[in-house]
């Protein structure tokens, strides 16, 4: 399944719909989707280096908007949807600890978790459930998601050609890196949240 999704993302990142796919993947990743938008952003920026900042801003904006969906899921639909998402990520049993930590250090937790490979949707759902101040959530999300995607765009703008060449020559290695980043994110969630 991940290989098919990866191939689809590659095709879409190179298509005329790349901007919409980037925005969609960024949006859903912040609320429930397991695959981060980093690969799509990297390919789009590598192929269009002069628009690197534009793509990073689109990715960040869509991610923040998706974070609002995650927040709303935690706020209004935790029992119906949020608990199932947390069960999928193996976090339902730790949820009360996550909420307690968020209640104490909301801004910093959102910032730290939002830039790491830890699935951001865990934080967005927990923030909504804990009823974290929406301004705190919004400001932290804008800062951290913008920083993450602007930094990635900067790297891809500088090394984009080498990245694309590597990806074309070593598709399986690239796929393993994507899978490893998802697995590392899940492990970090299990260990540190």
N, C-alpha and C positions, 0 to 999 in steps of 0.2 A: 504494500500500500504506500509506504513512504517513498519507494523508488518511483512509482507512478505519479505521486504528488510532486516529487522533485522534478521529473521530466516535464510535467505540466507547467510548473513554475518557470522552468527554463524557457520553454516555448513561449509562454506569455510574456516573460521579461524581454524577449526579443521581438515581440509583436507590436502592432500599432496600438494595442490596448494596454500596453505596459503600465501607463500611469494609473489606469483604473484598477488593474490587478494589484499594483503596489498599494494603492489606497485601501482596497478591499482586504488584502492579507494583513495589512497593518491594523486595520479596524478590528477584524475578528480575532486577531492574536491577543489583543488586550482584554478580551472578554471571555473567550472560550477555546479558540483554535490552538492546537499544540505546536505548530511550526512557526518560528519567528520570520518576519519579513526581510531579514538581513540579506539573504541570498538574492531575492528579487531586487532589492535596492542595490546591492553590489553589482549585479549584471547590468541593470539599467544605467547606473552611473558610469560603469566601465565603458559602455557603448555610447554614452552621451556625456562625456566629461565636462563639457561646457555648461551643462544644466545640473551639475552635482548638487548645488545648494537648493535649487528648486525641488528636486526629487527628495532631498532630505527633509525639507519643510513639509512637503505633501505627506511623507511617511510619518513624521512627527505629529502633524495635525490629525491625521486619520487614527493614529495610535491613541492620542489623547481623547478623541471622540469615542473610540472603542472602549477606552477606560471608563467613560461615563456609562456605557451600556453595562460593563462589568459592575460598576458601582450600583446601578439601578437593579441589576440582578440580585446583588447582595442585600440591597435595601428593601425591595418589594417582593422578590420572587425567590428568596433563599431556599425555602422548603421545597419548592417545585423544581427549580432549575439549579440554583447555586450549590445545594448540597450534592447534586449529581455530578457537577463539574469537579467539586472538591474530592468526591469519591474517586472519580476517574484519575485525578492526580495524586491520590493516596494521602490527602490532607484533612479529611473530615475529622479524624480522631485528634488532630493537633489544632483544630480550628479555634478552640477557646483560648489557647496560648497565643495564636496569631492575633486574635482580636485584642487580648490584653496588652500585648506589645504595641499594637497600633494605637490603642487608646493612650498609651504613655508617650510614645515617640512618633506620632503619625507622620509628620513632615519628613523626618530623617529615614524612617523605614521605607516610605514610598520612594524617596530618592535613591536609597541604597539598592533596594530590590528592583527598581525600574531600570537600572543600568546594567545589572548582572544577567547571566543566563537563566536566573530563576524566573519561572513563568510569571509574567506580570499580572495575568488574570487572577492569580491567587490574591494578590494585594488589592486589586480593584474590587473584587467581590467582598473580601474581608472589610475593606474600607466602607463599602455601602452598608454591610451588615452592622458594623460598629457605629454607623452614622457619624463618621469622621466629618468635620467641617468641610463643606464643599469647596470653599475658597482655598483651604489648606491642600486638599486633594488636587484641585485644579492647578495651583501654582507649582506644587511639587511635580505633578505629572508633566506640565509644560517644560519645566527646567530639565528634568531627567530624560524624557523621551527626545527632546530636541538635542541635548548633548550627545546622547547615544547615536542618533542617526546622522547628526552633523559630523561627528568623529568618524563614523564608518564611511560616510561620503568623502571625507577628506582623504582617507587612506585609499579608497577605491579610485578617486580622481587621480591620485599620484601613481598608483600601481595597477590601474585597471587593465592595461594591455597585458601585463604579465599574469594577472589573475585569470583573464579570459583564456590565454594560451595554456595555462596550467589546467584550467577546467576542461578545455577541449581535449587535452592529451590524457588527462587523468580523471575521467568522469567518475569512476568507482571510488577513487580516493576522496574526491570532492563530496560524493554522496556519503561516504563514511564520516567525513568531517561534519556534515550537516546532522547526521544521525547522532554522532558523538555529542554535538552541542545540545541537542534535544535531551539526550540521556543525562548529560552533565547537569542540565537545568533541573531535571526531575530529581537527580541525586542531591543537588544542593537544596532543593525544596525539602526533601526528606531529612537532611542533616541539619539545616539551619533555620528553617521556619517553624 
